[in-house]
Amino acid sequence: MIIGSTPVRISFSGGGTDMPEYFNEFGGNVLTSTISKFTYAIFHPRYDDSFQAFSPDFEAHYKPTKYSKIKIETGSELAVAVIKYLKFKQGVNVIVASDVPGGSGLGGSGSLTVNLVYTIHKIKQKKISKSQIAEDSFHIGRKLLKMPIGKQDEYIASYGGLKYITFNKEKIKVEKIKINKPTLKKLDQNLILFFVGDTRNSTSILSQQLSRIKNKDKVIINSLNQVKLLCQEMHDSLRNNDITKFGEILNKSWLKKREFVKGVSNSKIDKIYQIAIKNGATGGKLTGAGGGGHMLFYCEKKNQQKLIHKLESMKLKHIDFNLYDKGPEIAYMSNKTQNQN
């Protein structure tokens, strides 16, 4: 048996500019980091040559099926799509699970796809680069499953750590942000995450966004151009070890993101955000496409208990996490598996 683990992520700025429809023409960038919450992929060899999958998070079971007859079904679509794309024909039971709920805005789908691609290559004892893991995972999500996604989730899950990623038609560059250790530690301490309680399907919001980009809608193109500039400023603030400015840019980026399409925010989220700012937060954002999931805030340590107490009184759940500097790994491999491979 083999267990793969891959971190999910928090995107700080630049989301939306990672869609090929935008960055192929204008160039894009994101500032993002993996965090200490994970997806898990458990591969258990079967006694026959069938494929079976379980997803506790979605209460889904894909019954044992021969490779030639497997088809994509809701709840187990990622596992099935990866198995088919990589032509993994060994009989196996696959269990997929996550530390975070689906639709939470933390890039869980991208993380899980990367996890599955990485782990299957380990089982096959085939080498694959981080960039190829990301590209294969994006292809599976966008082309096979028709998900209106950008590339940042797959790239940050593949590389891990706090990264500045630039996208253009010719090349995607993943850059480790140069920041001194005391500042990085303080940044980590000043980031607070809350679960809003409304998981959502991001497909509708992202589909609207994608459609408007394809149609060269001036409002969203202008917003994305400004988000890209703010992301560059945020990158500069971290390189200059100025995390106070980081918090301020986080606020500006969120206000601009709200202009993308209807549904990114709503009255509940706006109210939470306003209360957070009044109770010590410098800036914040929803962590995914919008509409629900998790909200991240930058808040100095002296103000954190006040902020936590206030938002918990509004029934938000405080989520303990840390920035995490690794990508996909094999969490467990039995001796029997090692000997067979």
N, C-alpha and C positions, 0 to 999 in steps of 0.2 A: 504494500500500500504506500502511496505517496500523497503528501499534502502540500499544496502550494499556497503561499500567502502573499498578498499584494496590498499596499496601502491605498486608501482613498486620498482625496486631495481637497484643499481649499484654494480657490482662485481669488487672488486679491484684486487684480485689475486686468483689463484687456479682453475679457470674455466677449465673444462675438467676432473679434478680428481674426480668430483662428479658423473661420470657415473658408474653405478654398474659394468659394464664390466671391469673397471679399479680398482675401490676401493675395490671390493670383493677380489682381489688378492694382491694389493699393498697398500691399504689404501689411503684415499684422504682427502683434506682439502680446504676450501675456506674462504676468508675474504670478507665480503659483507655487504651491508647496504640497508635498505629501505630508500626511499627519498620522498619528499613532492609532488609527482605526483601519481595519483590514477586511478584505474579502478572502474567502477560503475556497479552495477547490480540492476535493478529496477524490482520488482515483483508486478504486479497488478492483483488482482483476477478477473476472468472472470465470466460471467453469466452462462457459460456452463462448461463442463469438458474437453475442448480442450486446447492444448498448442500452443502458438504463440510466435514467437521471432523476435526481430528487432535488427540489428547491424548497426547503423549509420556510424561507422568507415569503414565498409566494404560494405556499401550500400546494405545490405542483409535483406531479409524478409522471414521468415519461416511461411507460411500460417497456419491458425488454423487447427490442426490435433489431432485426438484422440490419447491418450497415446499409445495404442496398435499398432498404425500405424506410429509413428514418426520414421524417419530415419535420419542419419547424412548427412548434406549437407554443402558444403563450405560456410563460412561466418557466419554460426550459429552453427558450429560443437561443440564448447565448451559447449554452453548452452544445446544443445540436448544430448550430451554425459553425462553431469552431471545429467540432469533430468532422463535419463534412468538408470544410475548407482545407483542413490539414490532412484529410484522407486517413484518419486514425481508425483503423479497422480492427484493432484488438478488442476482444470482449471485455467490457469494463462497466462498473457501476460508478457513476459520477454524482457526488453530492456537492452542491454549491451553497454557500452561506455568507453572511456579511455581518459586521459589527454595527452597520447602520441600515435603516429601513430603505426600501426602494423608493425612489422619488424624493430623496432627502437633499438633493443638491450638492452632494459631495463626490460626484463622479464615480458612483458605485458600478455602473454598467461598464464604463471604460476600464476600471480597475479589474473587474472580474474577467473581461475579455482578455486583457493582458495576462492575467493570472493563468487562464486556460491555455493560451498560446505558449507561454513560457514553460508551464509544467509539462505539456505534451512534448515539447522539444527536449526537455530533460529526460522524460521517459524514453524517447527515441534515441537519446544521446547524440543529438544533432545540435551544433552550435548555431546561434542566431544573434545578430547584433541588437542593441537596444532600439535603434531606429527602425529596424525591420520588424521587431515585435510591435512597435507603435503603428507602423504602416499597415501591417497585416490586420491588427486589431481594428484600426479605422476602416479598412476595406470591408471587414466583416460587418461592422456596425452600419456603415453608410450604404454600401453596395448590396450586401446580401440581406440585411434586415431593414433596409430603407429608413434608417433613423436619421433625422435631420441634424446631425452632430458636426461640431468642429473637431480639430485634432488635438486640442490641449490635454484632454483627459487621458488619452492613450499615451501621449508623449511624457507627461509628468509621471504617470504610473510606471512607465518603462524605465525612466531615468532615476526617479526619486529625488528627494531633497528640495531645497529652496532654489528655484530656477527662474531665469528670464529666458523665454523662448521666443525667437523671432521667426516669422513665417513669410516666405515669398515663393513665387512660382518655381524658382530654380533650386532653393535650398531651405531647409529648416535647421536652425541653429539653437542648441540647448546650452545655455551658459550658466555656470554656477556663480551665484552672486557673491562678490567679494565684500564681506562684512566682518568686522572683528567679533571675537567670541563674546565679550561682555555685552555688546549691542544686540547680537543675535539672541542671547539669553534673555535680555530685557524685552525684546520684541516678542519672544515666545511667552513670557510672563504676562505681557500686556494684551494678548489676544484672548477674547472670551467668546465662547460659542454656546448658542442656545437652540434647542429644538422647538420650532414654532408649533409643531403638532399637526400640520397639514401637509402630508406628503402629496405630491402631485405628479401628473404625467407631463413631462416637459415638452412632449412632442408637439402639442398645439402651439405653444409659445414659440418654440424653435422653428416650426414650419412657417409661421407668420413672418418671423424674422428673416428666414431664408428666402421666402417669396419676395419680400420687399427689397432684399439685397439684389436678387436676380433682376428685378424690375428697375434697378437703379433709383429707388426711392430716395429723393434728396434728403429727407429728414433723417432716415436711419443711416445713410452714408455719412452725413455730416456728424451725427452722434458717434458713429464708430471711429471716424477720423479724430474726433476730440478725445474719445476713450483711449485711442492709441497714443496720443500725445501725453495724456495723464499717466498712462502706464510707463512711458519713458521717464517722466518726472519721478514717479514712484521708484523706479529702478535707480535713478540718480540719488534719491534721498537715502536709500539703503547703502549705496556705495559710499556716500558721505557720512554714514552712520547717524543720520538724522531721522530717528523713528517718530519724532513728534510730527514732522512734516508728512511722514508716511501715513499717519492717522488722518491728517487733514485731507490728503489726496484720496484716501479711501472714501471719505465723505463725498468729495467732488465726483468721484467715479460712479458712486451709487446714484447720485442725483442725475447723472448723464445716462446711466443704464436704464433708468425708469422711463426714458423717452423712446426706447427701442420700439416696443409694441405694447398694445393694451394687454394687461394680464401679468406683466412683470411684477407689478406691485398691486396692492389693493388697500382698502381703508384700514383693515386690521394691521397689515404690515406697516403702513405709514404711521399709524398710532404707536406701535411698538418702537419704531425707529425714533420718533419724536420724543417719547418718554425716555428712551435710552440716552439720547443726547442731553436731555435735561438732568439726567442722573449720573453724569460723569464720562460718558463715552465721547470720544473726539470724532469718530467716524465709524461706519459700519456698512454692511451690505447683506443681501441674501446671497447664499453661496453657490447657487446654480442659475438655471435659466430664469427663474422667477416663479411667483405664485404661491410659494410655500417651501417647506423643508427646514433648513437651518439658517440662522442669522448670526453673523460674525460681527463683533465690535472690537474696536481698539480703545482700551481704557487703562489709564495709569493705575498702578497697583493701589494707591491710596483711595481711589474711588470705586474699587471693584466690589467690595462687600455691599455697598449701597446699591450699586447697579444690579448685582445678583439678587439681592433681597427684593428689589422692586419688580424685576421681571419674573422671578419665581412666584410672587404674589399674583401675577397675571397668568399663572398656570403654564409658563414656559419652563422647559427643563434645561438646567445648566449642564452642559456636556464637558467633562474633563478631557483634555487632549494636550498633546505636544506636537511641535513640528518634528518631522521624521525625515532622516536623511538617506533612506534606502528605497530601492524599488522592489521588484518581485524576488522572492526567495523560496527555497524548498524548506518548509518548516519541519517536515518529517519524511523520512524514507526508511522503510523496513529493510532489514538485512536481506530478506528473501528477495525483495524488489531489486536491491543492489546486485545480488548475485545473478539474477536473471538478465540484467541489463548491462 
